[in-house]
Amino acid sequence: MHDRPFSLAALTVLELSPPAMVEVAARAGYDGVGLRLIPATSEEHHFPLAHDTALRRHTRERLRDTGLRVVDIEILRLKPETRVGEDFARILEIGAELGASEVLVAGNDEDATRTIDNFAALCELAKPLGLNPHLEFMPWTGVKNLSQAQRIVAAAREAGRDNAFLLVDAFHFNRSASPMEELSRVPREWMRYSQLCDVAGPVPDDMAEILREARQERCFPGDGDIDLPALLARLPRDLPLSLEIPTEGLRRQGISALERACLALQKARRVVEACSPDTYPKHR
């Protein structure tokens, strides 16, 4: 019995076009997908979903035919030069048209006050569209760990943005050395989904190596060294999980996107099902 929703993140099968990704996710048994409307880097292979109306139409057709939903869209980066309305209004509209409910946001700005202001503005812009921005902390960005992310989300919520949320990615939680005790204190209502993966070995001293791991060499859940049962025990047990697990080494070995998506889901379910229901918090 699988009652927790699982979504296939774009980075797991980045070589696939969005319609092909939806098809693979459906064949593998996922409940939804995450679509990348804005590339994470200028170098990555990207399908211009935000600018190609035919591609969007084909993607919507595959979503309709498979019954899958779009869980989140990504990746909106808050930078020093960001103008929220000019930069993101159309992207949010497209996300809403595709049926998404969540928006993945990165804080690429060392100025915490400006990040708070921009995140709050993004939440305000997203609200009428039924979208919920989630701030994701990453150790190489201006929002480096759980503590910093909590402060920014708290400030946005105190300013009346009740659609301000926090995104916990198992990789970034581990590589930022964020404490489990702190995760236990995050209010349940601040999270609408989480990202699950694993990673092997100790935290590298070199940030460039952490970045390489994040974008190319994560592990399927249970194949690395993150204490995923402890992590999951501190998240609501019904929280949807997005599987963001780039395994570039396997891709180069000829392991297909479908095979990798299937392995990710099988191993994620195994890890989740091994966690005793008694370990999950009922309320927070």
N, C-alpha and C positions, 0 to 999 in steps of 0.2 A: 504493500500500500504506500503510494507516494503522494502525500498531501501537501508537501511544501513545493511551491513553484520554483522552477529552475529556468534561467534565461541564458542564452548563448551570447557572450560578448563578442564584439567585432574583432578584438585583438587576437582572439583564439584562432580565428580562421580568416586572417586579414587578406589573404589572396583571393577570397571569394567576393563576387559582386553581391550587393544586398539581396537581390532575388534568389541567387544561388545559396546565400547564407540562410535565408528563410527556409528554403527547401531542405538543406542539410539539417537544420535545427529540428524541423518537423520529422524527418526520417530518423533522427537520433532519439527523439522522444522528449524534447524540451517543450516548455510551455510558452516561451517567448524568446525575443531577441533584443539585443541592444544595437542600435544603428549609429554609425559614425558619420555625422554630417559635416564635421570639420576635422581635417587630419590632425593628428597629435604632433606631427613634425612635418617640416617641408620636404623631407626625404622619403617619407613612407609612401608605399603604394596606396593610392586612394581612388575610390570611385566617386565622382562628383554628384552625389545624390541631391545635394541642396540646389544644384544648378541645372540638373538634367531632368526635365519634366517626364520624358519617356521612361527613364530609369525609375523615377518615383512611381509612375503609373504601374509599371511592371512589378515593382516591389509591393504595392498595395494589392495587386491581383494575387500575388503569391501568399500574402498575409491572409487575404480573404479565402483562398482555396484551401489553405492548410489549417485555418482556425487559430493560428498563432497571433500573439499580440506583441506590440512594441513596448518593452518595459522602459527603456531609457534611450536618450539621444546624447551624443557626446561630440567633441569635448570643448566646452566653453572655457576659455582661459581669461581670467581677470588679470590684466597687465597694467602697468603704470599709465599707458596711453589709451586704455579701454574707454570707449564711449558706449555704454550699455545699450541704449536705444538704437543707435546707428549700427552697432556691430552685431547685435543679437536678435533684433525684433523679427526679422524674416526667418531666421533659423528656428526660433521658438514657434512661429506660425506653422512652419513645415513639420516640426515635431508634433504639434497638435493635430495637424492634418493626417499624419501617419498613425495617430492613436496613442502616442507615447503619454506616459504620466510622470516620468522622472527625467531630470536633466543632470548630467554629470558636469561638475564645475571644478576647475583647478585654480588655485590662487598663486599666479605667477607674478607676485608683487611683494617686495619686502616691507612695504608700508602697510601696517596692519589697519590703520584708520581708513585709508583709501580702499583697502580690500573689503572692510566692513561696509563702507558706503556703497561700493559697487555691487557687492553681494546682495545687500538689501534692495538696491535699485533693480537688480535682476529678478529678485523674488516678486517685486511689485509688478514688473513687466510680465512675468510668467503667470501670475495669479488669475487673470481673466481667461486664460487659455487652459486652465486646469492642470498646469504643470508645476512640478515641485523641484526646485533646484537643490542639489545635494553637493555640499562642499567636500571634496576629497583631499585629504592631506597626503603629501608625498615628500620624502626627505630632501629632495633636490629643489623644491619650490619654496615660495615664501610662506606657505602653510606646511610646516615640516613634520608635524606630529599631531597626535590626537588632542593634546592640550591646547595647542594653538587653534585647531579647527573648532573645538568646543567654544572657545572664547568668541570667535567670529559668529558662529551660529547663534550663540546666546545673545549677542549684541543685536543681530538682525531680528530675533524673536522679540527682544525687549522693545524694539522699534515698531512692533506690530506686524511683522512678517511671519505669519503662522505657517507659511509654506516654505520656510527655511529648514533644511534638513542636513544631516551629517552622513557621509558615506565612509564606511569602514571597508577597506580592501585588506585582506589577510597579508598580502605581500608588504604593503606599506606599513601596516601595523607592526609587522615583525622588523622590517629594516629601519624603521624610525625608533625602535626600542621603546615604543609606547607601552606603559604598564597595564597588565590585565586588570588590576584594581581600579584603574581610572576608567576602563571600559565599562566596568560594572556600574559606575555612577552616571553613565550617559542616560538621560531619560528615554524611555521606550518610544515616546511620541516624536523623538527627533530622528527616527530611522524608519524608512519605508522599504529599503532593500540594502543588501550588502554584496560585496564581491569576494568570492572564494577561490583560493588557489593554494599552492604550497611552494616552498623554496628550500633548496638544500644548502647546508653549510652555515658557518657563522656569518655575521654581518661583515661584509668587506670594508676595509679601511678606505678604499677608493670610491668616491661617489660615482665616477664614470662607470665602474664595474657594477654598482647597484643599479644604475640606469640601464646598463646592458642586460642585466638579469631581468629587470622589470619588463623590458620590451621584447626579449627574445627567449629567455631560458627560465621560465617558471616550471614548477612541477605540478602534476595532477595531485589532487588532495590525497594525503596519506603517503605520498612518495617522497616527501621532503622532511624537514625538521621543525616545522611550525607545530606548536601544540594546538591543533585545530579543535579537539574536543573541549579544551579550556576556553578557546575563543568562542566557539558556538554556544557554550554554556552561559556566556555573558551576553548573548544576543537573543532577542525574542525567538521562540522556537518556530513561529510561523513566518518569519521574515523571508521574503523571496531572496534567492541567491543567484547572482549573476556570475557565471563561470568565465573569468578572464584569465586565460592560461596560454600565453604564447609559448610554443615549443618549437622554435626554429630548427633545432637539431633534428627533431623527428620529421619535420617537413622536408628538410634536405635529404633525409634518408628515404624519401618517397612515401611516407605515411600520409595517407590522404586526409583532407579536411574532415570528411565524414568519419573516418576512423578516429581521428583525434578528438572530434566532438563527442563521439560515443564513449571513448575512454574517459574523457573529462566527466561526463555525466555519470557513468557507472561508478567511478571512484568517488565522486562527490556524494552520491547516494549512499555508498558504503560507509563513508565517514559519518554522514549525518545519522544514519540508522544505527550506528554503533553507540551513539550518545544516548544515555538513559534519559527518558522524559523527566525523571526526577531532578536532573541537573539544570533544567531550564527554568528561568524565572517566569512566574505566571504573570506578575504585574511589576511595573516599575514606576 
